[in-house]
Amino acid sequence: MSFAELGICPEILEAIEVLGFETPSPIQQQAIPAALEGRDIVGLSHTGSGKTLAFSIPALENIDPAVRGVQVLCLAPTRELAVQICREVDKLALFLDGVSAVPIYGGTSFGPQLAALQRGVQFVVGTPGRVIDLMEQGELKTDNISTLILDEADEMLDMGFQDDIDRVVALLPVNRQTLFFSATMSPAIRALINRLSENPQEISIERPVLTVPTCEQSVYEVVFSSRIEVLSRLIEMGRMKRGLVFANTKRVVDDVVDGLLARGYSVDRLHGDMPQTLRERVMDSFRKGNLNVLVATDIAARGLDIDDVDIVVNFELPRDPEDYVHRIGRTARAGRKGKAVTFIGRRDFSLLGRIERFIGVRMPREKVMTATQVEQARREALVDDIIEKASQATELPDELKDIDMPAEQIMAAMFELLVNKGSCELQAIPEDRPGRRSAQTGEEPTAMAEKGSDWGSLQNSTTLFMNGGKLIGIRPKDIAGLFYNEGGAPKGSVGDIKIFLKHSLIEVSPEIAPQLCERLSTCNICGYEVNVRVDKGIPGQDAGPRINVRDRRTNTGDNFSGRDEYRRERGEREERSSRFERGGNRERGNRFDRAEKFGKAPRREKFDRYEGRDSRDGGFRQRERRDKSEGFYTKFAGSKKPRRK
């Protein structure tokens, strides 16, 4: 079936041909003819299935260009989606003289929106809050509105717009056409449809799974501190030419962007705390290809219509399986192929299983790329670029013609220079250790990593001390970056990093320890000034190699047991506590004895009000007594004076 068979006018058909659409999607085939007949429509279809054209084409058909007033009102949950719908409507109305559209949303100035309404636009796309403001101010006239469209109705209800939708509908004419489009059908959606429409035609697109078959999905099991590094390796291997990265919170989005910017990548962020003008500028840069990576919260999961996104990365798993569907729906659009990568930790297995059951697909687990694999992929990609450039028959520069050296030697030197110039230094992560890598594949580990290690273990090492710990927010990757970047440590020379409350202990190769102590004697990390020196161990003893607790019996011959040591320490603490309690009771008893011996009658009455110790909090229980002479209650508490109520 073609678009011409749907009964669309020639002007819109010409615009569709310019846009490059050849055949209508299933939702368009069923919704457009029914909407052109004037019926109310309820369309249920997944994201990226062409819902925008399904309601925009019939709405444009019903517009009278001679009437300079709002005739179509479309409500959307987010500003990004409103702008995207308005952009598609403008494209479809390319050959419709006198027909225009405008987005209406909050977070920006009223001026441009008011000017557009005063000029006389026929198609308004807006968020409920700003639409209500303009309606109640009398700037958005509703007399000529004949079509109401609710896009992503389920999302609007989830965001708490139900009351706003009811307020908007109350200001609209009763005789109108209503078009609902949603990805899911819930009882709340059903109740909304029954209130706002009469005998609507329901159109549902059946599908075996909720995800697009052309989208390749995979899972990487990595700890949270390693995810920025794994993301960098995806970029380095050429798997992320233009990608979307989703996180659950704005803080994580900022951390990811800062980490990638520090590595030299072209990346920016998108979340709700940004001004609308800045958000539009970021989206423009991403569409034009000026950004390779866009990191966003779920505010961007719906409404982003960018066809050439080749990969979507879930930096964190969403809590709602439907949000996962909307996230990965940003890739593999319009029949193209795409990839969706998800990072999970040990606590995410149950949530991942729930998502897999929801979409009906089990996602394969992949191994994290090693530094060697990333380096090999870099070199292969560079070779491909050189071959492609050489096929264009470029001439040898004059500067190289006078060099009296073999061409092979010059090419080898140039190749190494290009590899080193375009590469980003990779950092060690726990997943690179043999034990962690075998755990990802289910194979038997060859050498298990030491328990409690936060970075990596070295066989022969010197322990360095740094006077900064968890109190100032230091993480293992911060220390590793300091040692590698400012200290000049070679790759693999930093081992186990243990961070305590106020200090940190770092294992390094013995040959690099003097250099690190000299360069980092005074340095800054996480905004604080710290110093690094050789760890001296217990005061009063000579500095030397630190003995691990678990190896003390082997190294010294002591019959040491961690459990026995814990019991001894616990017994000492209990003994100190009991001595303190006995002493406190004796002191308290002496105080009471002196009060009873030397105190006067009112003083004795004051002590009589205590009934005894309270075993729960160590204080005295309160007691109320009735004064028979004056007939009121007196309440005693601690050492406060009695007061009347």
Secondary structure, DSSP 4 states (H G I P E B T S, - for coil): --GGGGT--HHHHHHHHHHT--S--HHHHHHHHHHHTT--EEEE--TTSSHHHHHHHHHHHT--TT--S--EEEE-SSHHHHHHHHHHHHHHTTTSTT--EEEE-SSS-SHHHHHHHHH--SEEEE-HHHHHHHHHTT-S--TT--EEEEESHHHHHHTT-HHHHHHHHHTS-SS-EEEEEES---HHHHHHHHHH-SSPEEEE---SSSS-TTEEEEEEE--GGGHHHHHHHHHHTTS-SSEEEE-SSHHHHHHHHHHHHHTT--EEEE-TTS-HHHHHHHHHHHHHTS-SEEEE-GGGTSS---TT--EEEESS--SSHHHHHHHHTTSS-TT--EEEEEEE-GGGHHHHHHHHHHHT-PPPEEPPPPHHHHHHHHHHHHHHHHHHHHTT-PPPPHHHHT--S-HHHHHHHHHHHHHHHH-------GGGSHHHHHHHHTPPPSSPPPTT-SS---SS-EEEEES--GGGT--HHHHHHIIIIIS-PPTT-EEEEEE-SS-EEEEE-TTTHHHHHHHTSSEEETTEEE-EEE---STTS---PPPPGGGHHHHH-----HHHHHHHHHHHHHHHHHHHHHHHHHHHHHHHHHHHHH--HHHHHHHHT---B-TTTSSBPPEEEEETTTTEEEEE-TTPPPEE-
